[in-house]
């Protein structure tokens, strides 16, 4: 995997907003990536949260012009990462804007507790409406290079015996059978920095953050991890799984972890116990420069 010269990541949407912050919080995440390679720059928006008004409000305060966005990555189907996609595309105002996603992202994805409710991509952001608003969908199950030094993971291989989706989700097959949804569409982004290691950006880690980390190492052929940034979906996980996750992560060469959104307080506390000052909770407005 090739190297980036420079990288900046700004958290433009997240559940947490700090005391006296001017930013608007929401249940969801969105990351603005600025990557540089050989005097070329690409701006990538990873996920969009679920409230486009709040997203665009924060971007304005951060001096991020929507028109500067060159591509979007959708890490998975859930509404708190995809709702308002059409409105965001209208704000960007471009034709043929690349949108990278898994081919199953528009499937029916639902919960039944406490009652039947669709939690995937909503009808207001249908495939047709996204295309009509200027998006060009790059559906792939394979890793996809977005710039030399930037790859999506594609479908993540499930290698651990303790990680799971983290929420009881179902879908309906082409032959109309109700089955458990294993969230095969969950993908992450891996970015490689010269002599600094890889940075992993994950939306919710439904594939398991340990599985994701292993796949990013396989893709990049680099074992040094500069940072893991995103949601780890351990908010409802039993303590045993949380401890196993933190322990497994400690076996990697990780410089820092910034986790929030669906990670949960117990998991954040455990990660802090294991990683000490290498761990920080994620919040809206954070900026990481590499």
C-alpha positions as CSV (number, residue, x, y, z in Angstrom):
1,X,0.0,0.0,0.0
2,X,1.3,3.4,-0.9
3,X,1.8,6.3,1.5
4,X,0.0,9.6,2.1
5,X,2.2,12.7,2.7
6,X,-0.3,14.2,5.2
7,X,-3.7,13.6,6.7
8,X,-6.2,15.5,8.8
9,X,-9.5,14.1,10.2
10,X,-12.2,16.3,11.7
11,X,-15.2,14.9,13.6
12,X,-18.1,16.9,12.1
13,X,-20.9,14.8,13.7
14,X,-20.9,12.7,16.9
15,X,-23.1,11.9,19.9
16,X,-21.0,13.9,22.3
17,X,-20.6,17.7,22.4
18,X,-18.3,19.3,25.0
19,X,-19.3,21.9,27.6
20,X,-19.9,25.3,26.0
21,X,-19.3,23.9,22.5
22,X,-21.0,25.7,19.6
23,X,-21.4,22.5,17.7
24,X,-24.7,20.5,17.5
25,X,-24.6,16.9,18.6
26,X,-26.6,14.0,17.2
27,X,-26.9,10.3,17.4
28,X,-24.5,9.4,14.6
29,X,-21.1,10.1,13.2
30,X,-19.4,11.8,10.3
31,X,-15.7,12.3,9.6
32,X,-14.1,14.8,7.2
33,X,-10.8,13.5,5.9
34,X,-8.3,15.7,4.1
35,X,-5.6,13.6,2.5
36,X,-2.5,14.8,0.6
37,X,-0.3,12.9,-1.8
38,X,2.3,14.3,-4.2
39,X,0.7,17.8,-4.1
40,X,-2.7,16.4,-4.7
41,X,-5.5,16.6,-2.2
42,X,-8.8,14.7,-1.7
43,X,-11.5,15.5,0.7
44,X,-13.6,12.5,1.8
45,X,-16.7,12.5,4.0
46,X,-17.1,9.2,5.8
47,X,-20.8,8.8,6.9
48,X,-23.1,11.8,7.3
49,X,-24.9,11.1,10.6
50,X,-28.7,11.4,10.6
51,X,-29.3,15.1,10.7
52,X,-28.1,17.0,7.7
53,X,-29.0,20.4,9.2
54,X,-26.8,19.7,12.2
55,X,-24.0,18.4,10.0
56,X,-24.0,21.4,7.7
57,X,-24.2,23.7,10.8
58,X,-21.1,22.2,12.2
59,X,-19.3,22.2,8.9
60,X,-20.0,26.0,8.6
61,X,-18.5,26.6,12.0
62,X,-15.5,24.5,11.0
63,X,-15.1,26.4,7.7
64,X,-15.6,23.3,5.7
65,X,-17.3,24.0,2.4
66,X,-19.7,21.2,1.3
67,X,-18.5,21.9,-2.3
68,X,-15.0,20.9,-1.3
69,X,-16.1,17.3,-0.7
70,X,-14.7,15.0,-3.5
71,X,-16.2,11.7,-2.4
72,X,-18.3,10.0,0.3
73,X,-17.9,6.6,2.0
74,X,-20.9,5.1,3.6
75,X,-19.7,2.5,6.2
76,X,-23.0,0.7,6.5
77,X,-26.7,1.1,6.0
78,X,-27.9,2.4,9.3
79,X,-29.9,5.7,9.4
80,X,-27.6,7.3,11.9
81,X,-24.9,7.2,9.2
82,X,-26.9,7.7,6.1
83,X,-30.1,9.8,6.8
84,X,-30.2,13.0,4.8
85,X,-27.8,11.8,2.1
86,X,-29.8,13.6,-0.6
87,X,-29.8,16.9,1.3
88,X,-26.1,16.6,1.8
89,X,-25.6,16.0,-2.0
90,X,-27.7,19.0,-2.8
91,X,-25.4,21.1,-0.5
92,X,-22.3,19.7,-2.2
93,X,-23.8,20.6,-5.6
94,X,-21.7,18.3,-7.8
95,X,-22.5,15.8,-10.6
96,X,-21.1,12.3,-10.5
97,X,-19.8,12.5,-6.9
98,X,-18.3,9.1,-6.0
99,X,-20.2,7.4,-3.2
100,X,-18.5,4.2,-2.0
101,X,-20.7,1.5,-0.4
102,X,-21.5,-2.2,-0.2
103,X,-23.9,-3.4,-2.8
104,X,-26.4,-4.5,-0.2
105,X,-26.6,-1.1,1.5
106,X,-30.2,-0.5,0.3
107,X,-31.6,-3.7,1.7
108,X,-34.4,-3.9,4.3
109,X,-32.7,-3.8,7.7
110,X,-34.9,-3.9,10.8
111,X,-35.3,-4.5,14.5
112,X,-38.4,-6.1,16.2
113,X,-37.7,-5.0,19.8
114,X,-39.4,-3.0,21.2
115,X,-41.4,-3.1,17.9
116,X,-40.9,-3.6,14.2
117,X,-38.9,-0.7,12.8
118,X,-36.7,-0.2,9.7
119,X,-33.2,1.2,10.7
120,X,-31.5,1.1,7.4
121,X,-31.3,3.6,4.5
122,X,-34.7,5.4,4.5
123,X,-36.9,6.0,1.4
124,X,-36.0,9.7,1.3
125,X,-32.4,8.5,0.4
126,X,-33.2,5.8,-2.1
127,X,-30.7,4.7,-4.7
128,X,-32.6,6.6,-7.4
129,X,-32.9,9.8,-5.3
130,X,-29.2,9.7,-4.6
131,X,-28.3,9.3,-8.2
132,X,-30.7,12.1,-9.2
133,X,-29.0,14.3,-6.6
134,X,-25.6,13.9,-8.3
135,X,-24.2,10.8,-6.6
136,X,-22.5,8.0,-8.5
137,X,-22.6,4.8,-6.5
138,X,-19.5,2.6,-6.4
139,X,-20.8,-0.7,-5.1
140,X,-18.1,-3.2,-4.2
141,X,-17.4,-6.1,-1.8
142,X,-13.7,-5.7,-2.4
143,X,-11.3,-3.1,-1.0
144,X,-11.3,0.1,-3.2
145,X,-8.4,2.5,-3.6
146,X,-9.7,6.1,-3.3
147,X,-6.2,7.6,-3.7
148,X,-2.8,6.0,-3.4
149,X,-2.5,5.6,0.4
150,X,-6.3,5.3,1.0
151,X,-8.4,2.1,0.8
152,X,-11.8,0.9,1.9
153,X,-11.7,-2.5,3.6
154,X,-14.5,-4.0,1.6
155,X,-16.4,-6.8,3.3
156,X,-14.5,-7.6,6.6
157,X,-13.6,-11.2,7.2
158,X,-14.9,-12.4,10.6
159,X,-12.0,-14.1,12.3
160,X,-12.6,-13.7,16.0
161,X,-14.9,-16.0,18.1
162,X,-16.1,-13.3,20.5
163,X,-17.1,-10.4,18.3
164,X,-20.6,-9.9,17.0
165,X,-22.8,-7.4,15.2
166,X,-23.8,-5.9,18.6
167,X,-27.6,-5.5,18.0
168,X,-30.4,-7.9,17.0
169,X,-30.9,-7.0,13.4
170,X,-32.9,-8.9,10.7
171,X,-33.5,-8.7,7.0
172,X,-35.6,-10.5,4.4
173,X,-34.0,-12.6,1.7
174,X,-34.8,-12.6,-2.0
175,X,-37.0,-15.7,-1.4
176,X,-38.9,-13.8,1.4
177,X,-37.4,-15.5,4.4
178,X,-36.7,-13.6,7.6
179,X,-33.0,-14.1,8.7
180,X,-30.5,-12.6,11.1
181,X,-28.6,-9.7,9.4
182,X,-24.9,-10.2,9.8
183,X,-24.1,-6.7,8.5
184,X,-21.9,-7.8,5.7
185,X,-22.0,-4.2,4.4
186,X,-20.0,-2.9,7.4
187,X,-16.7,-1.4,6.0
188,X,-14.0,0.9,7.2
189,X,-11.3,3.1,5.7
190,X,-7.6,2.5,6.1
191,X,-5.1,5.3,5.4
192,X,-1.3,4.8,5.4
193,X,1.2,7.5,6.4
194,X,4.9,7.3,5.6
195,X,6.8,6.0,8.6
196,X,3.8,6.7,10.9
197,X,1.7,3.6,10.3
198,X,-2.0,3.2,9.3
199,X,-5.0,5.1,10.5
200,X,-8.3,3.2,10.7
201,X,-11.6,5.0,10.5
202,X,-14.7,3.0,11.4
203,X,-18.3,4.0,11.6
204,X,-19.8,1.4,14.0
205,X,-17.5,-1.7,13.8
206,X,-20.4,-4.1,13.4
207,X,-17.8,-6.4,11.8
208,X,-15.8,-6.2,15.1
209,X,-13.0,-3.8,15.6
210,X,-10.5,-6.6,16.1
211,X,-11.6,-8.2,12.8
212,X,-11.4,-4.8,11.1
213,X,-7.9,-4.1,12.5
214,X,-6.7,-7.5,11.2
215,X,-8.2,-6.8,7.8
216,X,-6.6,-3.4,7.6
217,X,-3.2,-4.9,8.4
218,X,-3.8,-7.6,5.7
219,X,-4.7,-4.9,3.2
220,X,-1.8,-2.5,4.0
221,X,0.8,-5.1,4.9
222,X,1.7,-2.7,7.8
223,X,1.4,-3.7,11.5
224,X,2.0,-0.3,13.0
225,X,-1.3,1.4,13.8
226,X,-1.1,5.2,14.3
227,X,-4.8,5.6,15.3
228,X,-8.2,3.9,15.4
229,X,-11.0,6.4,15.2
230,X,-14.7,5.9,15.3
231,X,-17.5,3.8,16.9
232,X,-16.8,0.3,18.2
233,X,-20.5,-0.7,19.0
234,X,-19.8,-2.2,22.4
235,X,-22.6,-0.1,24.0
236,X,-24.8,-3.2,24.8
237,X,-22.0,-5.7,24.9
238,X,-21.4,-7.9,28.0
239,X,-18.4,-7.0,30.1
240,X,-16.7,-10.3,29.0
241,X,-16.8,-9.2,25.3
242,X,-15.6,-5.7,26.2
243,X,-12.6,-7.1,28.1
244,X,-11.8,-9.6,25.3
245,X,-11.9,-6.7,22.8
246,X,-9.6,-4.4,24.8
247,X,-7.2,-7.3,25.5
248,X,-7.1,-8.3,21.8
249,X,-6.5,-4.7,20.7
250,X,-3.7,-4.4,23.3
251,X,-1.8,-7.1,21.3
252,X,-1.5,-4.8,18.3
253,X,1.0,-2.0,18.0
254,X,-1.5,0.9,18.5
255,X,-0.4,4.4,19.2
256,X,-3.9,5.8,19.9
257,X,-7.6,5.1,20.0
258,X,-10.4,7.7,19.9
259,X,-13.7,5.9,20.2
260,X,-17.3,7.2,20.8
261,X,-20.8,7.1,19.3
262,X,-21.8,3.4,19.8
263,X,-18.8,2.5,21.9
264,X,-20.5,2.9,25.3
265,X,-19.2,4.2,28.6
266,X,-18.2,0.8,30.0
267,X,-16.1,0.1,26.9
268,X,-14.6,3.5,27.0
269,X,-13.6,3.0,30.6
270,X,-12.1,-0.4,29.9
271,X,-10.1,1.0,26.9
272,X,-8.8,3.8,29.1
273,X,-7.8,1.2,31.8
274,X,-5.9,-0.8,29.1
275,X,-4.5,2.0,27.0
276,X,-4.2,4.8,29.5
277,X,-3.4,8.1,27.8
278,X,-3.4,6.4,24.4
279,X,-7.2,6.5,24.6
280,X,-9.5,9.5,24.3
281,X,-13.3,9.6,24.0
282,X,-14.6,10.9,20.7
283,X,-16.5,14.2,20.5
284,X,-17.8,16.6,17.9
285,X,-15.1,19.1,16.8
286,X,-12.1,17.0,17.4
287,X,-9.3,17.3,14.8
288,X,-6.5,14.9,14.3
289,X,-3.5,15.8,12.2
290,X,-0.9,13.2,11.0
